[in-house]
Amino acid sequence: MTRPSQDTGRAPTDADADTSTSTSTSTSTSTSTSTDTTNAASASEDRAPVVVGTPRSFARSVLDERHPALIERVRRATPYPPAQRRALDALLDEITKGSVERLDDDEPGAGLWRDEPYYGQRWADVPFLWAESFFYRKLLAALRYFAPGPWLGIDPFAPFKNAELAGSKVDEELSALDRLPDLPPDERDRTLLLSSLWGNRADLGFQLSAGEAGLGDRVQGLVVDDSDALWDILAAGEPGRPGEPGQPGKVCLVADNAGPELLPDLVLADHLLATGRAASVVLHLKPYPYYVSDATTTDTLACLDRLTGAPGRAAAVGERLRDALGDGRLILRSHPFSCAPHPYDRMPADLREDFASATLTVMKGDLNYRRLVGDRHWPATTPFAEATAYFPGPVAALRTLKCDVVTGLTPGTLAELDAGAESWRTSGTHALIQVRP
């Protein structure tokens, strides 16, 4: 088994440091965990093959269409100099006509990817999760994101993220927060959870205006809804002394996209803190730009500025979150493994310990779901608890379906979805809330 690639995303003087290993509690525990993970991976492979870019698949369309289009979009968004433009041309040629090539030896952090087993193979023939991750790493290398010089740390996706965050639709979304106190507490809980789930596909303003009954097709699009179990876990909290109720604990919220989709995640984090469901919230972010819109620390701070600069209740939410950052109740964390091209069953010991110590870990979005259950062709009725049995603590997934991977459906739900004409697995019109206590 190859070592998981974990770029640090730091300045070049630090990027050569290998951060992929962590101190474990003991050698025997580490060896046992590794053996268990290997055995589980072998069993999963037999039952659920890893997703690759097979012809006419969703994965193949991403590799053949979305990635080349993104290269052109990045080229048009920023006036990169000739050297970067030539590097973009070379990357486009590689992904459309060639095979997977290593990072240049002088690329900061290249050593962390050196031992991967997929070089020389066609992009469509290697695991899709790995291929996507390595494409984005090579895109950053082409643009000299990690290299010394004037382009160090310049986010190539910032123009897209900034435009979305500045849009007038965001103003409408934030103004809807003024009506939130009018809702009963349980409806307020559900509204904010659904807003975080759907992101900008079902904005908070719509939910507040229409109410629970008016969510219509969007709520019907929930193929699994374990939201009651989610709130029950948070209500139980951390065990207290014998005979005493539990106390609020730590909630890990693993973010997905930036901009308008991160805003409802932050509002939900504020709600958990304000209502005593969480003593602290650890917001896991990407250490560097990834998958176009994935949230970084810079994106999070931009969202806080957007909140505090808005009128009404949004500004109060923003100020509370800023205060929570200042006193340690809201913690921003960007672990290198967040950009690794591997599922969470290969997470290092320190990240495992972070999730194990949480009352609940909430995984947001499609990519985190793929990494959580393994990017595999699971039978859709495979229990979510089975696919996530390795996870070290209670875990919830809030995910809009945008790829083929799914678990935890009932046979009846699956039959009904498959009978429809819609590509329900990839259209973004369906979603799920799944919980494994």
N, C-alpha and C positions, 0 to 999 in steps of 0.2 A: 504494500500500500504506500502510495506517495504521500509526502508531507503536504498538508493543506497550504496553498499559497496565501500569504497574508501581507500585502503591501501596507506599509505604514502610512503612506501619503505625507510623510514629513519632508523637511528640507533635505537636500542631498547628503548633508553630513550625517544625517541620522538614518537615511533610507536603506543603507547597507546593513543595518542591524537586523538580525533575525529575531523577530518577535513572535514567531510561530509556536514556540514552546513556552509552557508556563510551569511554575513549580506546583507539583501535586502534593496532596497531603501525605502520601506514602508511595513507595515504589510498588508495593503489592496491589494497592488500590488502583494505581494507574495501569498496571499490567492487566488486572481483571477487567477494567473498563474497556481497554483496548480490545481484549479478546471477545468480550460480549458484543462490542460494536461490530467487529469483524464477522462474528457468527450471524448477527442480525442482518448485516448487509448481504451476506450470502443467501440467507433465507428470502430476503426481499427481492433479490435479483431473480431467484427462481420463479417467484410469483408475479412480480411486477417489473418488467424490463425498464431500464433507464431510458428516458426520452432522448431521442436523437433526431436529426433533421431528415426524417424519411420523406419521400416525395409526397406532395399534396397535403402535408401536415401543417399545423399551425407553426411548429418550430421551423420548418423549412421556409415558410413565408417570411418569418422574421429574418432569417439568414439571407435569403435571396432578395428581399424587397425592402424591409425596414432598415437594415443596417446600411446598405448603399445609399438609401434616401437620407439617412441621418448624416452621413458624411457630407453630402451636398448641402444639407441644411446648415450644418456647422460652418462650412466654408463660406456660405452667404451671410451668416449672422455676424461674423467678426473678420476684420481686414487683416488676416494672418499674412506674414511675409512669405517670400518665395520658398524658403526652406520647409516651412510647415505645410505649404500647399503641395509641394512635391511629395512630402511624407504622406499626406492624405491620398494623393494619387496612388502611391505605392500600396497603401493599405486597401484601397478600393480594388486594386488589381489582385491583391492576395486573396481577399475574401470572395471574389467573383470568379477567379480563374485558377487560383493556386491552392496550395496546402498551408496548413498552420505552421508559421515560422516563429522561432524564438524572438524574444526581445533582444535588441542589440546589447552586447556585453557592457557597453558604457552607460546604458540606461540605469538611473538610480533604482535600486530595488530589483533589478533583473535576476539576481541570484535566488530570490525567493520563488521564482517560477522555473528555475533551470531544470529541475528533476521531474517535471510533469511528463506524463507518458504519451502525449497526443501529437507531438511535433511530427511533421511529415505526412499527417493524415488530412483528408478532406475535412473542411469545416463541418459539413453536414454529417460526417461519420462519427464525430466525437460527442460525448454527452452535451446536450443542449445547454444545460446550466453552465458548464465549463466554457463552452464556446462563446456564449453571450458575455460572461464575465471577462474572458480574455480579450474579446473584441473591444470592450470599453477600456480595458487597461492599455491596449495597443493604440487606441484613439488618443488617450491622454499622452502616451509616449510620442506619438506623431506631432502633437501640439506642444511638446516640451513642457508639460505641466509640472513635472518633477525636476526638471533640469535647471541648473543655475542660469540666470539671465532674466530678461524683462518679462518673460511669459511664465515664470515660476508661479504656480498657484492661481493662475487665471482660469476660472471656471468656464469651459466652452459652452455650457448649457445655461449660463446666467441670463443671457438675453431672453430666452424662452421663459424661464422661471420668473424673472422680474416683470415681464409683460403680463403674465397671468396674475401675479400678485397685485399689480397696479390697476387691474381692470375694474370697470364700474360694477360688474356682477359681485365683486368682493364687498363693495360698499353696501349693496342690498343685503348680502349675507350677514354682515356685521350689524346692520341696523335691526335685523330681526331679533337679535339678542335682547333688545329692549322689551320684547313681549314674553321672554322666558319666565319671569316671575309669576305671570298670570296662570301658568300651568300647575296642576296638582303635582306633588313631588314624584310620584311614580311615572307620570307622563313626561315630566321633565327629564327623568333618567333615560327613558326610552328614546325621546327625541334626540338627546345629545349622543346617545350610543348609535342610533341610526345615521345621524349626520356624520359621525366619524367613520362609520362603515361605508357609506355611499360616497363620501367626499363631495366633489362638486357635481356629481351625477344626480344627487337629490339634495338640493341645498336646504340649509336650515330655515331660510325664509319661507320656502314652500311648505315645509313640515309644520312650522308654527302657524301659518295661515290656514292650512287645510286641516290640521289636526290628525289624529290617529286614523280616523275613518277615511280621510282624504288622501292618504299616501298611495292609494290605488295600486297601480301596476308595480310600483317599486317595492311595496311590502309583499305583494304577491310573488315578486321575484326572489324572495328569501327561500332558498331551497332547504336550509337548516336554520333553526332559530333556538339556540341554547342560551338565550339572554338571561332567563331566570336563573340558570346555574351560575352564570357570571356574577350576577348581583348577590347570590347566596354566598359565594366564596368571599366576595369583598365584605359582606356583612359579618361573616364569621371572623374575619381578621386573623391575627396571630393568637395562638392559644395563650390565655392568661393563667393566673394562679388557680389551683383547684377551687371550684365553686364560683369563680369570677368570670365575667364575659371576656371574650377575646378583645384584643386591642388592634387598632388600625396598623397595618404593616406597610411594607414596601411594595409598590406596583412597578413592574418593568413594562414600559410601553415601547415596543420596537417599531419605529416610524417607517413609513413608506415614502410617499411623495411629498415634495415641498409645496410652497405656494398655497393656493386655495384649498388643497387637500390636507395640508398640515394645520391650517387654522382650526378646523373642528377637532383635530386631535389635541391641540393645546387647550381648547375650550373644555374638552372632556377631562384633561388632566387637572385643570383648575377646579372643575366640578367634583372630582374625586377628592381633592384636597379640602375643598370648602365644606363638603358634606361629611367629612370624617371617614370616607371609605378607604383613604390612603393616608398614612403618615408622611410618606414621601413618594415621589414619582421619579423613576429613572428613565429618561428619554434616550433610547438608543438611536444613534444617528450614523450616517456614513462618514468615514474619515476623509473621503475625497469624492469628487463628482462621479456619479455612477448611474447607469441606466437612465440617462437624460435628466429625470426629474426627482431622483431620490434625495431626501433631505439631508443636509449637512448642518453643522453648527451655524455657519453664515446664514443659511436659509432660515434657521430657527430664529435667529436674532432679527432678521428682516421681518418675519411674521410678528414678533413681539412689537417691533416698531409700528407695523401696520395696525395692530390692535390698539396700542396706546395713542396713536394719532387719529383714531376714529372717534366720533362723538358717542355719547351715551354709555350703555353698559359695556360695550366692547372695550372702551378705554379702562374701565375698572377691572375687567378681566386681565387685560395686559399689565396693569400695574400690580395686581396680585401675583401674577406669574413672575414678574421682575423681582418682586419682594421674595417670592419663593426660591428663585435662583440665588438671591443674596443670602438667604438664611439656610440654604441646603435642603429645603423640602422638594425642590425641583432640581434634578441633577442631569446634566448633559453628558452623555458618554458615547465615545466613538471607538469601538474596539476594532483592531485590524481585521478580525475575522468577519466583520460586517460586509467587507468587500471580497471575501474569499469565494472561490468558485465551487464550493462544496456545501452539502446539506448540513443542517445543525447537528446531526448525529456525530459529526467530526469536530465539534466545537472544542476549543482548548479548555483546560481545567479552570482557569480564572473566570472565563465567561460562564461555564457550567455552574460554578459556585455562586455567581451573581444571580442567575436565574433560580437556582435552588433556594436561595435565601428570600425570594419574593413570595408574597401572598398569592400573587397572580402575575404571569407574564402574558401580555397581550401582543400578539403578532398582527401587524397591520399589512394588508395588501397582498397582491398576487405573488410577487417574488418571495416574500417571507413565507408564504404558504408553501410554495414549491420547495423551499429549503427546509421547512419544518417537517413535511411528510416525505421528503425525498422526491426529486423530480422524476417520478416513475409513472408508468401506466398501471396504476392501481385499479383493480375492479372498483367501480364507483361506490359499491356497497361495503367496501372494506371499512370496518369501524375506525373512526378518527382516533379513538383511544389506542387501537392496535398500531396504527401508523406512527403515533407519537409516544409509544410506550417508553422509549429511551429518555424522554425529556425529564430533567431533574426536578420539576415542580409542576404545580397546576399551570395550565396553559390554555389560552383562548386565541382563536383566529377570527379576525374581522376582515373579510375578503370579498371583493367584487370579482366574479369569475371572468378572467381574461386569457386563460390558457386551458389546455386539455386536462390537467391534473386535478382530480377531485376525489375525496373520500367521504364516508359517513352518510351517504344517501340511503333512504329506505328503498326497497325494491319498487314500491308503488310510485314514489317520487321519480325514480329513474325512468320507469316505463312511461310516465306521463311526459317527462321532458324529452325523451327520445322520440316520442310520437309526434312532437311538434316539428314544424318546418324550420324553426330558428336554430342557429348554431349557439345553443345556450351555454356551452362551455367557454366560448371565446368572445361572445358579443358584448360583455359588460352589462347585460340587462338582468343578470341574476347574481345573487350574493349569498353569503352564509355567515352565521355566527356559530362557531363550534367551540366547545369547552371540554377539556379533559381535566377533571379535578385532581 
